[in-house]
């Protein structure tokens, strides 16, 4: 076999990532967490070593809550150390050495507190507990769990549902559900079965569902079925508002809807209203366009239908009047309007028609 010569014409401005991070930490980490860690590494090589949560969120197209969750994860993994100010807000980050080799040579990236100009997401009245991060189980712990009859049976059933042999990272995820989240074996079996039945065989997807169940306090199959039914209705309501009736929501759409409900705190009614307005505005379904509408409502602190009506009224009042005096539409002089025109209250007519049905 001929030897391949590899050369590079890339600029020397690059970011070095430790092999141990790629080999040990990255495989079991959430993709959003990896993005945050890589951007911290990149920031050490550039002039912008002063960061803020809002800057990181804007650069990485995520929320400040996502950034904080990532920082907390890497702190638990021992890859960074967070310092906090008197109010408990993050004030600094020190990147630490990985399992073998330094991540940053002892350098630090100072992170400023979150910028105050971004309003927090509306509160839903309940604060769901954050699920614990996924640990890296030792070989001894994995072997001990495999001796557990329930866990051993769970491994067999999961491989049967997925139609393949699980790799080390996937087994680590099952251990996380069983040993860290303390899910009963039958609940984990239902978790895998329900995700696979919907066409989702990705362990990342399964992990997201598991963490959502943990935050909701779900510990039995019956509770999980009720939660799944509730979420399924919400997802399909959003699709119907878009005019989509011939398919199920895909993973990216579910993630976006969860973001609107959990991070923004919007009700299904307001989300569907944004979807309907999206179709009216551009003539087609667009999750990104609806997200821009909901992001704007979140900034204007819209929590209810009443809040939205107030925003719409302010916007309508700010519009310049159409042609004619006192905001009345000017009439052209022709033989069809040389007599008084009738003016209809279309909202009242609509109500009258509905009453007759």
C-alpha positions in Angstrom: 0.0 0.0 0.0 1.5 3.4 -1.0 2.4 5.9 1.7 0.2 9.0 1.7 2.0 12.3 2.2 0.0 14.8 4.1 0.7 18.5 3.9 -1.2 21.6 5.1 -1.6 25.0 3.6 -3.9 26.1 6.4 -3.1 29.3 8.4 -1.1 28.7 11.6 -3.9 30.2 13.7 -5.5 27.0 15.0 -6.8 25.6 18.3 -5.1 22.5 19.7 -7.4 19.9 21.3 -5.9 17.3 23.6 -6.1 13.7 22.3 -7.4 12.7 25.8 -10.4 15.0 25.4 -11.3 13.4 22.1 -10.6 9.8 23.2 -12.0 9.9 26.8 -14.4 12.8 27.3 -16.0 13.7 24.0 -17.7 10.4 23.1 -20.1 10.5 26.1 -20.6 14.2 26.2 -23.6 16.1 24.8 -22.8 17.9 21.5 -23.7 21.3 23.0 -21.3 20.7 25.8 -18.5 19.9 23.4 -19.2 23.2 21.5 -18.8 25.2 24.6 -15.6 23.5 25.6 -14.0 23.9 22.2 -15.0 27.6 22.1 -13.3 28.1 25.5 -10.1 26.5 24.0 -10.3 28.7 21.0 -10.8 31.9 23.1 -7.4 31.2 24.8 -5.6 31.6 21.5 -7.3 34.8 20.5 -7.5 38.3 21.9 -11.0 37.9 23.3 -10.2 36.2 26.6 -13.0 38.2 28.4 -16.2 36.4 27.8 -19.8 36.6 29.1 -22.6 34.0 29.1 -24.6 36.1 26.6 -21.6 36.3 24.2 -21.1 32.5 24.4 -24.8 31.9 23.8 -24.8 34.2 20.8 -21.7 32.8 19.2 -22.9 29.2 19.7 -26.5 29.7 18.8 -27.8 28.4 22.1 -29.2 29.8 25.4 -27.4 31.0 28.4 -28.9 28.1 30.3 -27.3 25.7 27.9 -23.9 27.4 28.4 -24.3 27.2 32.2 -25.3 23.5 32.0 -22.2 22.8 29.8 -19.9 24.6 32.3 -21.3 22.7 35.2 -20.9 19.4 33.2 -17.2 20.1 32.5 -16.6 21.2 36.0 -17.9 17.8 37.3 -15.7 16.1 34.7 -12.7 17.9 36.2 -11.8 19.8 33.0 -12.4 23.3 34.3 -12.9 25.2 37.6 -15.5 27.9 38.0 -15.1 30.8 40.4 -18.2 32.8 41.5 -18.9 36.3 42.8 -20.8 37.1 45.9 -24.2 36.6 44.2 -23.3 33.1 43.0 -22.8 34.2 39.4 -19.8 32.8 37.4 -16.9 35.2 37.5 -14.1 33.2 36.1 -13.1 29.9 34.4 -9.8 28.0 34.7 -9.3 25.2 32.2 -7.6 22.3 33.9 -5.4 19.4 32.6 -7.2 16.5 31.1 -6.5 12.8 32.0 -3.3 12.9 30.0 -1.8 16.2 28.9 -2.8 19.9 29.6 -5.9 21.3 28.0 -4.6 24.8 28.1 -1.2 24.9 29.7 -2.6 26.4 32.9 -4.0 29.4 31.1 -7.4 30.8 32.1 -10.3 32.5 30.4 -12.0 35.1 32.5 -15.8 35.0 32.1 -17.8 38.0 33.0 -21.2 37.7 34.6 -24.2 37.4 32.3 -25.1 40.7 30.6 -28.2 42.2 32.3 -29.8 43.4 29.1 -31.2 39.9 28.2 -34.4 39.1 30.1 -34.9 35.8 31.7 -37.3 33.3 30.2 -40.8 33.5 31.6 -41.4 31.4 34.7 -43.9 28.6 34.4 -44.4 28.6 38.2 -42.4 25.4 38.7 -38.6 24.9 38.7 -37.7 21.4 37.4 -34.6 19.9 39.0 -31.6 19.7 36.8 -30.7 16.1 36.0 -27.2 15.0 37.1 -24.5 14.9 34.4 -23.5 11.6 32.8 -20.5 10.2 34.7 -17.8 8.1 33.2 -18.2 4.7 34.9 -15.1 2.8 35.8 -14.5 -0.7 34.5 -15.0 -2.2 38.0 -18.3 -0.5 38.4 -19.5 -1.6 34.9 -18.5 -5.2 35.7 -20.4 -5.0 39.0 -23.5 -3.7 37.3 -23.3 -6.5 34.7 -23.6 -9.0 37.6 -26.9 -7.4 38.5 -29.6 -9.7 37.0 -32.0 -6.8 36.2 -29.3 -4.8 34.5 -28.0 -7.8 32.6 -31.5 -8.5 31.3 -31.8 -4.8 30.4 -28.6 -5.0 28.3 -30.0 -8.0 26.4 -33.4 -6.3 25.8 -31.8 -3.0 24.6 -29.6 -4.8 22.1 -32.7 -6.7 20.9 -34.7 -3.5 20.4 -31.8 -1.7 18.6 -30.8 -4.8 16.6 -27.1 -4.4 17.4 -24.4 -4.9 20.1 -24.0 -1.9 22.3 -20.6 -0.1 22.4 -18.9 1.1 25.5 -20.5 4.6 25.4 -24.0 3.2 25.0 -23.5 0.8 27.9 -22.3 3.8 29.9 -25.5 5.5 29.1 -27.6 2.6 30.3 -25.6 2.6 33.5 -26.4 6.3 33.9 -30.1 5.6 33.7 -29.9 2.7 36.1 -27.3 3.7 38.6 -27.3 7.5 38.6 -30.9 8.5 37.7 -32.1 5.4 39.7 -34.7 4.4 37.1 -36.2 0.9 37.6 -35.2 -1.6 34.9 -38.8 -1.8 33.6 -38.9 2.0 33.1 -35.6 2.0 31.2 -36.9 -0.9 29.0 -40.0 1.2 28.3 -37.8 4.3 27.6 -35.8 2.4 24.9 -38.9 0.6 23.5 -40.9 3.9 23.1 -38.0 5.8 21.5 -37.2 3.0 19.0 -40.9 2.6 18.2 -41.0 6.2 17.1 -37.9 5.8 14.9 -35.3 7.2 17.3 -32.4 4.8 17.9 -29.9 7.5 18.8 -28.7 7.2 22.4 -28.4 11.0 22.5 -32.2 11.2 21.8 -32.9 8.5 24.4 -30.8 10.4 27.0 -32.7 13.7 26.4 -36.0 11.9 27.1 -34.5 10.2 30.2 -33.4 13.5 31.6 -36.8 15.0 30.9 -38.5 12.2 32.7 -36.1 12.6 35.7 -36.8 16.4 35.9 -40.5 15.6 35.8 -40.1 13.1 38.7 -41.2 10.1 36.6 -40.4 6.8 38.3 -42.9 4.3 36.9 -44.0 3.2 33.4 -47.5 4.5 34.0 -46.2 8.0 34.8 -44.0 7.8 31.7 -46.9 6.8 29.5 -49.0 9.8 30.8 -46.1 12.2 30.2 -45.5 10.8 26.7 -49.1 11.2 25.8 -49.1 14.8 27.0 -46.0 15.7 25.1 -47.2 13.9 22.0 -50.4 15.9 22.0 -48.4 19.1 22.3 -46.0 18.2 19.5 -48.9 17.3 17.1 -50.8 20.5 18.0 -47.7 22.5 16.9 -47.5 20.5 13.6 -51.2 21.1 13.0 -50.7 24.8 13.5 -48.1 24.7 10.8 -50.6 22.8 8.6 -48.6 19.5 8.8 -50.9 16.5 9.3 -49.2 13.7 7.4 -46.1 12.9 9.6 -44.7 12.7 13.1 -42.3 15.4 14.4 -38.6 14.8 13.8 -35.9 15.0 16.5 -34.8 18.6 15.6 -38.4 19.8 15.7 -39.0 18.1 19.1 -35.9 19.8 20.4 -37.1 23.2 19.2 -40.6 22.7 20.7 -39.1 21.6 24.0 -36.9 24.8 23.9 -40.0 27.0 23.4 -41.9 25.2 26.2 -39.1 24.7 28.8 -36.6 27.5 28.2 -39.1 30.2 27.1 -41.9 28.9 29.2 -44.6 29.4 26.5 -47.9 27.5 26.6 -48.9 25.3 23.7 -51.6 27.9 22.8 -49.0 30.7 22.3 -46.6 28.4 20.4 -49.4 27.4 18.0 -50.3 31.1 17.5 -46.7 31.8 16.5 -46.8 28.9 14.0 -50.1 30.1 12.5 -48.7 33.6 12.1 -45.6 32.1 10.5 -47.7 30.4 7.8 -49.7 33.6 7.3 -46.6 35.7 6.9 -44.5 33.5 4.6 -47.0 30.9 3.2 -45.2 27.8 4.6 -44.1 26.1 7.8 -40.8 27.3 9.2 -39.5 26.5 12.6 -36.8 29.1 12.4 -39.3 31.8 11.5 -41.6 30.8 14.4 -38.6 30.8 16.7 -37.9 34.4 15.7 -41.5 35.3 16.6 -41.3 33.5 19.9 -37.9 35.0 20.7 -39.4 38.5 20.1 -42.4 37.7 22.4 -40.0 36.4 25.1 -38.1 39.7 25.0 -41.4 41.6 25.3 -42.3 39.4 28.3 -45.4 37.8 26.7 -46.7 35.2 29.1 -50.3 34.9 28.1 -52.9 35.6 25.4 -53.7 38.9 27.2 -50.0 40.0 27.0 -50.0 39.1 23.3 -53.1 41.2 22.6 -51.5 44.1 24.4 -48.4 43.8 22.2 -50.5 43.6 19.1 -52.4 46.7 20.1 -49.2 48.7 20.7 -47.9 47.6 17.3 -51.2 48.5 15.6 -51.2 51.9 17.3 -47.7 52.6 16.1 -48.5 52.1 12.5 -49.0 55.2 10.4 -52.6 55.8 9.2 -53.5 54.8 5.6 -54.2 57.4 2.9 -57.0 59.8 3.7 -57.9 62.1 6.6 -58.3 60.9 10.1 -57.0 57.5 9.1 -59.9 56.9 6.8 -59.1 55.4 3.4 -59.5 57.9 0.6 -62.2 57.1 -1.9 -61.8 57.6 -5.6 -64.4 59.5 -7.6 -66.1 57.1 -10.0 -69.7 56.1 -10.8 -69.5 53.1 -8.4 -68.9 55.1 -5.2 -70.8 58.3 -5.7 -73.1 57.1 -3.0 -72.4 56.3 0.7 -70.4 53.1 1.2 -71.5 50.6 3.8 -69.0 49.8 6.5 -69.1 46.3 7.9 -67.8 45.1 11.3 -66.3 41.8 10.0 -65.6 40.5 13.5 -69.2 41.0 14.5 -70.4 39.3 11.3 -68.2 36.4 12.0 -69.6 36.0 15.5 -73.2 36.1 14.1 -72.4 33.4 11.5 -70.9 31.2 14.3 -74.1 31.6 16.4 -76.3 30.5 13.5 -74.3 27.2 13.0 
